[in-house]
Amino acid sequence: MTEDAVSELRKHIRERIDLGGSVSDSALTDMVEQAVFNWCRESGRMMTAGEKLQLVRRLFHSFRGMDVLQPLIDDPSVTEIMINAHDEIFIERRGKMTRYPAAFENQERLEDIIQSIVAGVNRVVNESSPIVDARLKDGSRVHVVLPPIALKGPTLTIRKFPEKPLLMEDLVAMGALSPEVSGLLEKLVAARYNIFISGGTGSGKTTFLNALSQYIPEDERIITIEDSAELQIKRVNNLVSLETRNANTEGRGKIPIRELIRASLRMRPSRIIVGEVRGGEALDMLQAMNTGHDGSLSTGHSNGTKDMLSRLETMVLGAAELPLPVVRQQIAAALDIIIHLSRMRDGSRKVVEICEIDGMQDGEVIMNPLFQFQEEGETDGKITGRLRATGNRLRHSDKLSMAGIKIDKEGRAK
């Protein structure tokens, strides 16, 4: 069934049935089925029962669901959906990117879908405010860019997440890290080390942060702060989830991450989890870590652990006129561990470096690499290698000792 035929039949149904009012999903399905049977008979089109069922679902979703996107939303193997224009759709499935053969009926239909998505989370996107972050009901991340910023037409990117959050054991089974490293991270989280996760786009930072949060003790009070709520923390009952708010059509009412971090400090949190820092909120996050909120977690974009430190410096300097040595002292005092993730050329996501922040020396933040990924080659197109210990011991073990966790001679937690 070509998209032209689908478009023709959609128009045919719209002309012959009343889609307004309070038509239920089951009633609409019956209407669509009857219209499809009539259309096949009138046009002489021969279709199998399976093809008719597929067509009925496609048309139903075009009226009530997300149109051509609905099968992709329902497909667990699709991890990312990229709409560059109404007739140009790409998908990522199992780490491979391909073009999807279907298309929206027209640009207006894509715009309707976008408005439906953003309205569902009380956000606004239009020509005067053409960029917005949102989410679907299943938690999938949505990013929208409208013309005139997007030259081809409305652009929509959907990052899907598993229905059931991945646990650290799942990431170990997938080869993202070793059982040894997983065990160490469990102890570091329990001992309230401040941990920062860095990585490039699509490297799995949010997924890893979610998995890491499973090690937080159940009796703590957690505040999560995100641009668009994505974290799925199931273990902790005393949980408050905060989400930023865009300005309204009059340019008022904006609530950024910085304001939410400040508000969270008055909510008696045991730990604060900031989904991602991109700007001045880095200063507020570091100050929170330095004022008794040990065990906090966050993520940021970077190309490596050293690059992440440089980016944090830039973020803080953009928020306050502070001397660089003071900024570096803030970073060194706040952060304990940086974990860097990378998306490899075969599409897999791995932990490639874990570093301890080891204070200051001669005005520079000192890093102590604990684990580094060593590539060993490729087998059937898959990268092989291991996250190996560097031999350096964990130098700051005071939090582990206070938590009753012992350290061996090599500085590894027992």
C-alpha positions in Angstrom: 0.0 0.0 0.0 1.7 3.3 -1.1 1.5 6.5 0.8 -0.5 8.0 -2.1 -3.2 5.3 -1.6 -3.2 5.9 2.1 -3.7 9.6 1.6 -6.5 9.0 -0.9 -8.3 6.6 1.5 -7.8 9.0 4.5 -9.4 11.7 2.4 -12.2 9.3 1.4 -12.9 8.4 5.1 -12.8 12.1 6.2 -15.4 12.9 3.6 -17.8 10.1 4.5 -17.8 9.8 8.3 -18.2 12.2 11.1 -15.0 12.2 13.2 -16.2 15.0 15.5 -18.1 14.8 18.6 -17.5 12.0 21.1 -16.7 9.1 18.9 -15.0 6.3 20.9 -11.9 4.5 19.7 -13.9 1.3 19.1 -16.6 3.2 17.2 -13.9 4.9 15.1 -12.3 1.5 14.4 -15.6 0.1 13.2 -16.1 3.2 10.9 -12.6 2.8 9.5 -13.0 -0.9 8.9 -16.3 -0.4 7.0 -14.8 2.4 5.0 -11.8 0.2 4.0 -14.0 -2.7 3.0 -16.2 -0.3 0.9 -13.2 1.4 -0.7 -11.7 -2.0 -1.7 -15.0 -3.1 -3.2 -15.7 0.2 -5.1 -12.1 0.5 -6.4 -11.7 -3.2 -7.2 -8.5 -3.3 -5.1 -7.6 -6.8 -4.0 -6.1 -7.0 -0.5 -5.4 -9.9 1.9 -7.0 -9.9 5.4 -3.6 -9.0 6.8 -3.1 -6.1 4.5 -6.6 -4.8 5.4 -5.8 -5.1 9.1 -2.6 -3.2 8.6 -4.4 -0.5 6.6 -7.1 -0.1 9.3 -4.5 0.3 12.0 -2.5 2.8 9.9 -5.7 4.9 9.2 -6.9 4.7 12.8 -3.5 6.0 14.0 -3.7 8.8 11.5 -6.9 10.1 13.1 -6.3 9.3 16.8 -2.6 8.2 17.3 0.6 9.7 16.0 -0.1 8.9 12.4 2.8 7.3 10.5 4.9 7.4 13.7 2.7 5.2 15.8 4.1 1.8 14.5 7.6 3.2 15.3 6.5 4.3 18.8 5.2 0.8 19.4 8.3 -0.9 18.0 10.7 -1.6 20.9 13.6 -2.1 18.5 13.4 1.5 17.3 15.5 3.7 19.7 15.3 7.0 17.8 13.0 8.7 15.3 14.2 11.7 13.3 11.8 13.7 11.2 13.6 16.2 9.1 10.5 17.2 7.1 7.0 15.8 6.7 8.2 13.5 3.9 11.7 12.7 5.3 11.9 10.3 8.2 14.9 8.4 9.6 15.0 5.9 12.3 17.7 4.2 14.5 17.2 0.5 15.1 19.9 -1.6 17.0 22.4 1.2 16.5 21.9 1.5 12.7 20.3 4.5 11.0 18.0 4.0 8.0 15.4 6.0 6.1 11.8 5.1 6.9 9.7 4.7 3.7 6.5 6.3 5.0 5.7 10.0 5.2 3.1 12.3 6.6 0.3 13.4 4.4 1.5 17.0 4.4 3.4 19.5 6.5 0.2 20.6 8.3 -0.4 17.1 9.5 3.1 16.9 11.1 2.4 20.3 12.7 -0.8 18.9 14.2 1.1 16.0 15.7 3.7 18.4 17.2 1.1 20.7 18.7 -0.6 17.6 20.2 2.6 16.4 21.8 3.7 19.8 23.3 0.2 20.5 24.6 0.2 17.2 26.5 3.0 18.5 28.7 1.7 22.1 28.9 4.3 23.6 26.6 4.0 25.9 23.7 5.9 26.0 20.4 5.2 28.5 17.6 7.1 30.9 15.2 8.0 33.2 18.1 9.2 30.3 20.2 10.2 27.7 17.7 12.3 25.4 19.8 11.0 23.2 22.6 11.7 20.0 24.6 8.8 17.8 25.6 8.1 14.1 26.2 5.6 11.5 25.3 3.3 9.6 27.8 5.8 6.7 27.8 8.6 9.0 28.8 10.3 9.3 25.4 12.2 12.5 24.9 11.0 14.9 22.2 12.8 17.9 20.7 11.0 20.2 18.2 12.3 22.9 15.9 9.9 24.8 13.7 10.3 27.1 10.7 11.8 29.7 10.1 14.6 28.1 12.2 14.1 24.7 10.5 14.4 25.4 6.7 12.9 22.2 5.4 9.8 22.4 7.7 8.9 21.2 11.2 11.7 19.0 12.6 10.9 16.4 15.3 13.4 14.1 17.1 12.1 11.4 19.5 14.5 9.6 21.7 12.8 6.4 23.0 13.6 4.7 26.3 12.9 1.1 27.3 9.5 0.5 28.9 11.4 -1.1 31.8 14.4 0.9 32.9 17.7 -0.9 32.3 19.5 -2.0 35.5 23.2 -2.0 36.0 23.1 -5.8 35.5 21.6 -5.3 32.1 24.4 -2.9 31.1 27.0 -5.4 32.3 25.3 -8.1 30.2 25.4 -5.7 27.2 29.2 -5.2 27.7 28.9 -1.5 28.7 31.1 -2.2 31.8 32.5 -5.1 33.8 31.0 -6.7 37.0 34.1 -5.4 38.9 33.4 -1.8 37.9 29.7 -2.2 38.6 30.5 -3.4 42.1 32.8 -0.5 42.8 30.1 2.0 41.5 27.5 0.4 43.8 29.8 1.1 46.8 30.7 4.6 45.7 27.0 5.6 45.3 26.1 4.0 48.7 29.0 5.9 50.3 27.6 9.2 48.9 30.4 10.1 46.4 29.4 12.9 44.1 29.4 11.4 40.6 29.3 13.1 37.3 28.5 11.2 34.0 29.9 12.7 30.8 29.6 11.6 27.2 28.5 12.7 23.7 25.1 12.8 22.2 23.4 9.3 22.3 26.1 7.8 24.4 23.6 6.6 27.0 24.1 9.1 29.8 20.5 9.2 31.0 20.2 5.4 30.8 23.4 5.0 32.9 22.3 7.7 35.4 19.0 5.8 35.8 20.8 2.5 36.3 23.3 4.1 38.8 20.4 5.5 40.9 19.3 1.9 41.7 22.1 1.9 44.2 20.7 4.8 46.3 19.5 3.5 49.6 15.7 3.2 49.9 15.4 5.3 53.0 16.8 8.5 51.4 14.9 11.6 50.1 15.8 12.3 46.4 15.0 15.4 44.3 15.4 15.0 40.6 15.6 18.1 38.3 15.3 17.8 34.6 14.5 19.9 31.5 12.1 17.1 30.4 11.4 14.4 32.9 13.0 11.1 31.8 14.4 9.4 34.9 12.6 6.4 36.1 13.7 5.9 39.7 11.7 3.0 41.1 13.5 2.0 44.3 13.2 5.2 46.3 9.8 6.0 47.7 10.6 9.5 49.1 11.1 11.0 45.6 10.3 14.5 44.2 10.6 15.0 40.5 10.9 18.6 39.2 10.7 19.7 35.6 11.6 23.1 34.0 8.9 25.3 32.4 9.2 27.4 29.3 8.0 30.9 29.1 4.4 31.5 28.0 3.3 33.3 24.9 3.8 36.6 26.7 7.4 35.6 27.6 6.6 35.1 31.3 6.6 32.2 33.7 9.9 30.6 32.7 11.4 28.3 35.4 14.9 27.2 34.5 17.0 24.5 36.1 18.9 27.0 38.2 15.7 28.1 40.0 14.7 24.5 40.6 18.1 23.6 42.1 17.8 26.5 44.5 14.2 25.5 45.4 15.3 21.9 46.0 17.8 23.0 48.7 14.8 24.0 50.8 13.1 20.6 50.4 15.5 18.7 52.7 17.0 16.4 50.0 19.4 13.6 50.9 20.7 13.9 47.3 20.0 16.0 44.3 20.0 14.4 40.8 20.3 17.0 37.9 19.5 15.3 34.6 21.9 17.4 32.6 23.8 20.6 33.1 24.3 22.8 30.0 24.9 26.3 31.4 24.9 28.5 34.5 23.1 25.8 36.5 26.5 24.1 36.8 27.4 26.7 39.4 24.3 25.9 41.5 24.9 22.2 41.2 28.5 22.5 42.4 27.4 24.7 45.3 24.8 22.2 46.3 27.4 19.4 46.3 29.6 21.6 48.4 27.0 22.4 51.0 26.2 19.0 52.5 24.4 17.3 49.6 26.9 14.5 49.1 25.9 11.6 46.8 24.5 13.9 44.2 24.5 12.8 40.5 24.4 14.7 37.2 25.4 14.4 33.5 26.9 16.7 30.8 28.0 16.6 27.2 31.8 16.2 26.6 34.4 14.3 24.6 36.3 13.0 27.6 36.8 13.5 31.3 39.3 16.3 30.9 37.1 18.0 28.4 34.2 17.7 30.9 36.2 19.7 33.5 36.9 22.4 30.9 33.2 22.6 29.9 32.2 22.9 33.6 34.7 25.7 34.0 33.1 27.5 31.0 29.6 27.0 32.3 30.4 28.4 35.7 32.4 31.3 34.3 29.3 32.2 32.2 27.1 32.3 35.2 29.4 34.3 37.6 32.4 36.6 37.4 34.7 34.4 39.5 38.5 34.0 39.2 39.4 30.8 37.4 41.3 29.3 40.4 38.2 29.8 42.5 36.1 28.0 39.9 38.5 25.1 39.7 38.6 24.9 43.5 34.8 24.6 43.5 34.9 21.8 41.0 37.7 19.9 42.8 35.8 20.2 46.1 32.4 19.2 44.7 33.1 16.3 42.4 34.5 13.0 43.4 34.2 10.7 40.4 33.7 11.4 36.6 32.5 8.5 34.4 32.8 9.0 30.7 30.6 7.1 28.2 31.1 6.7 24.5 29.1 5.5 21.6 31.4 3.2 19.6 31.6 3.0 15.9 29.7 -0.3 15.9 26.8 1.5 17.7 27.4 0.0 21.1 27.7 2.2 24.2 30.4 1.7 26.7 32.0 3.1 29.8 35.4 4.2 28.5 37.0 6.0 31.5 36.5 6.4 35.2 38.5 9.1 36.9 38.8 10.3 40.5 39.1 14.0 41.2 42.2 14.3 43.3 42.2 17.9 44.5 44.2 20.8 43.2 47.9 21.3 42.4 49.5 24.4 40.9 46.1 25.8 40.1 45.0 22.8 38.1 42.4 20.1 39.0 44.2 16.8 39.3 42.6 13.6 37.9 43.4 10.1 39.0 42.4 7.6 36.2 41.0 4.4 37.8 39.7 2.5 34.7 40.2 2.9 31.0 38.7 1.0 28.1 41.3 -0.8 25.9 40.1 -1.8 22.5 41.3 -5.2 21.4 39.9 -5.5 17.9 36.7 -6.3 16.0 34.7 -9.6 15.7 31.9 -9.8 13.2 31.7 -6.0 13.1 31.5 -5.7 16.9 34.3 -4.0 18.9 36.0 -6.1 21.5 37.9 -4.8 24.5 37.8 -4.4 28.2 37.5 -1.7 30.8 40.8 -2.3 32.6 42.0 -1.0 35.9 44.9 1.4 35.6 46.6 0.2 38.7 46.0 3.6 40.5 44.3 3.3 43.9 41.4 5.3 45.0 43.1 8.1 47.0 40.1 9.6 48.7 38.5 6.7 50.6 37.2 8.6 53.6 33.6 8.4 52.5 33.9 4.7 52.0 35.4 4.3 55.5 32.6 6.4 57.1 30.1 4.1 55.3 31.8 1.0 56.8 33.2 -0.1 53.4 36.7 -1.5 53.5 39.5 -0.8 51.1 42.2 -3.4 50.0 45.9 -2.7 49.5 45.3 -1.7 45.9 42.7 0.9 46.9 39.7 -1.2 45.7 36.5 -1.3 47.7 35.8 -4.7 49.2 
